[in-house]
Amino acid sequence: MDVNGTVAEGFEPVRDAFVRNFEALGERGAAVAVYRDGRRVVDLWGGTRDVDGPADSAPWEAAPWERDTAHVMHSATKGVGAAALLLLHERGQLDLDAPVAEYWPEFKSRGKERLLVRHVLSHRAGVPVVDHPLTPAEAADPDRTAGAIAAQAPLWEPGTDHGYHPHTFGWILAELVRRVTGGRGVGEWIATEISAPLGLDLWVGLPEAAAHRVGRVGRVSPPESPNALRTRPKRAVAEAYKDPDSTTTRAFAAITPPPDDNDPAYRAAALPASNGIATAEGLARFYAALIGEVDGVRLFSPATLSAARTEESAGPDRTLVISTRFGLGYMLHGTASPLLGPASFGHPGRGGPLGFADPESGIAFGYVTNGFRKTVTADPRAQALVRAVRATISRPGT
């Protein structure tokens, strides 16, 4: 398997793990990047740009993954969206302990009067579902999503419990950004205030000028092996996904039918919970700037960084049916989503993508793939790369 790119001295095990993902875990096309203390130490890519080659093409004739190839991140987008709210808080435009309705009066209805901005970021808002799911076209309309959320009653008293909000997290976040910035769209705000200063290949709302760089994604099955059994969902989780009335099913079905990740109109929509697009390098560089300076730019102050990774929610998750841990907008290291260590914070994407940072080691990590799996929080390919990074930095002298 040909893998392109570079690794700094000592980080060769990450290259080895990346190659094994293609040889043993059925990877089709992917990239991984790692920063340490603001400096890029891993930048690797390989495979094909599209999950499959053209119908009339043999696999080896398919277009190769290039260094600037970008892909859909699914819920790894949430870490970028959360940064928007935290930066607005840092700048004095948003109070995390204020009711959402202070900025968005229509939100106050049906028991949401005391629902705080903090509850949104920590998945404690109680509105992971909408009673009337939206089509992909409706989900791309900020007025339509804001109306659906404003009219929704919580499933539990906000702030008293937590449950992952797959889609509604982004709809609330986007409307808050619009309300406190005088009408700026969340995608434009992220492009201007986050991506541009850092030179990131990262978008929430793909511009037409960058569309040619994004490959086609698809579902791929993992190779059958004894280890594959470890990644299959436990009975309770599997049953929750099959029950049409469960919070799990209803939360993920807030957009129905499921959006097509390859649809240009969907990619152009600004959905900060689910459809961000990035290169692995762009995702890693974003996280590097959350924990330190990257080429003269730092996003989070020490106080904001501390708030982002301080535990707000922990324990059984009403949506995912497993135990999860969240800070303010970020998943924290734990059994549901193993990251580098106890100080790590970030966000996985359904099917494989992963971005995170670990301030104790100075590591920032980004992984994107074109082959999505039936994983939600801990994809085996991403985890193999995380283990390689962990082993590398734990060696004396690295």
HELIX and SHEET records of a PDB file:
HELIX    1   1 GLU A   12  ALA A   24  1                                  13    
HELIX    2   2 PRO A   59  GLU A   61  5                                   3    
HELIX    3   3 HIS A   74  ALA A   76  5                                   3    
HELIX    4   4 THR A   77  GLU A   90  1                                  14    
HELIX    5   5 VAL A  100  TYR A  103  1                                   4    
HELIX    6   6 PRO A  105  LYS A  108  5                                   4    
HELIX    7   7 VAL A  117  LEU A  121  1                                   5    
HELIX    8   8 PRO A  136  ALA A  139  1                                   4    
HELIX    9   9 PRO A  142  ALA A  150  1                                   9    
HELIX   10  10 THR A  168  VAL A  180  1                                  13    
HELIX   11  11 VAL A  186  ILE A  190  1                                   5    
HELIX   12  12 ALA A  191  SER A  195  3                                   5    
HELIX   13  13 ALA A  196  LEU A  198  1                                   3    
HELIX   14  14 GLU A  208  ARG A  213  5                                   6    
HELIX   15  15 ALA A  228  THR A  231  1                                   4    
HELIX   16  16 ARG A  235  LYS A  242  1                                   8    
HELIX   17  17 THR A  247  PHE A  252  1                                   6    
HELIX   18  18 PRO A  264  ALA A  268  1                                   5    
HELIX   19  19 ALA A  280  ILE A  291  1                                  12    
HELIX   20  20 PRO A  302  ALA A  308  1                                   7    
HELIX   21  21 PRO A  380  SER A  394  1                                  15    
SHEET    1   A 7 VAL A   3  VAL A   7  0                                        
SHEET    2   A 7 ARG A  39  GLY A  47 -1                                        
SHEET    3   A 7 GLY A  29  ARG A  36 -1                                        
SHEET    4   A 7 ILE A 363  THR A 369 -1                                        
SHEET    5   A 7 LEU A 354  ASP A 358 -1                                        
SHEET    6   A 7 PHE A 345  PRO A 348 -1                                        
SHEET    7   A 7 MET A 331  LEU A 332 -1                                        
SHEET    1   B 3 HIS A  71  VAL A  72  0                                        
SHEET    2   B 3 ILE A 277  ALA A 278 -1                                        
SHEET    3   B 3 LEU A 202  TRP A 203 -1                                        
SHEET    1   C 2 GLY A 218  ARG A 219  0                                        
SHEET    2   C 2 GLY A 371  PHE A 372  1                                        
SHEET    1   D 2 SER A 313  PRO A 316  0                                        
SHEET    2   D 2 SER A 323  PHE A 326 -1                                        
END                                                                             
